[in-house]
């Protein structure tokens, strides 16, 4: 099992500095640099379980030559309650302390006393309140070669957080045909993940590997119409569970989640983009449909419609609506007695439907800023709101059965605010 650590992070940082210096030297010597950009992004996520996520990030693209380009994507996540944990040391929405050490917020204990080992002690400390903050770092450098309609790109993704580490090399190949009206592409990635839980769950977790292969075809049908088809296959094996969500039996005892050790997934998607002209401005409709199935008997379908309308040159507004529906895995149940081969209370494996609605505005900033490399040229602002037809657990005869920490009469909701500033270098 490959476990890259801080040495890998330092190597990636050194690579970033080396490429940055090389690109600056190339642009200084040749005067090239057209198409280079730096985008700063900020995302804030929240949901009804009280989880929030602050994510500042940036994307930097530089052309090393007319054919070679380098891109670096970096994210810094600060997360509250990333896992709805129970019984571990001051972590998650169901931690075992009366006061959260990081925020000082008070908590409410509803039953019993805290327990050090949730598998041996059936006492259940159901707590709601502030949760421990976690920091995640992820970087994704990539190198691309493009010439005569062919594009070859490779990248390395790496992320690290207190209890999870992921490392993945990837490769993408694409080729234009038919006077660039047809594009065929293939991409593959191999993830080497390591889940190392903390606190009372430190003896669980383990390694996981994921291999994915994607094939796609894009066809321009008319000057304003494009059709895309995509097929993806994924195989995952290793530790695929989530120890922080133990199963609560009908008897009230806790028992460890258990899921199969491998999973094969398939997905096919189609997208139709239809543009139009409204006077002197452009607009377009994007319709996408995706069908998913896996070896755990989970089947899902989602459809999304986006509408883009340009105004004032390069400014545009985008509206989106996405509907999603899935069935449950073969082993998922709302009630367990403890003798099942596989068991999980993770709602990702249950039957549910969701609806996502969003709006985005993108526009250039002040014209006098365009020639300054230190001032942003454009901005993006968006908000997405989602609702899922799963109800809360509190107030039912089995509170926290699925770790939905809101009243049983309410649906799960979530929202995401996104702000971005772009710099043309």
Secondary structure, DSSP 8 states (H G I E B T S, - for coil): -----HHHHHHHHHHHHHHHHHHHHHHHHH---TT-EEEEEEEEEEETTS-EEEEEEEEEEEESSSSEEEEEEEEEEEEESSS--BSSTT-STB-S-SB-TTT--B-EE-SS---S-TTT------EES---EEEEEEEEEEEEEEETTEEEEEEEEEEEETTEEEEEEEEEEEEEETTTTEEEEEEEEEEEEEE---GGGTT--EEEEEEEEEEEEEEEEETTEEEEEEEEEEEEEE----TTS-EE-TTS-EE--B--SEEEEEEEEEEEEEEEEETTEEEEEEEEEEEEEETT--EEEEEEEEEEEEETTTEEEEEEEEEEEE---TT--S---S--SSB---GGGS-EEEEEEEEEEEEE--GGGTT-TTS--EEEEEEEEEEEEEE--BTSTTTTSS---SBTTSEEEEEEEEEEEEEE-
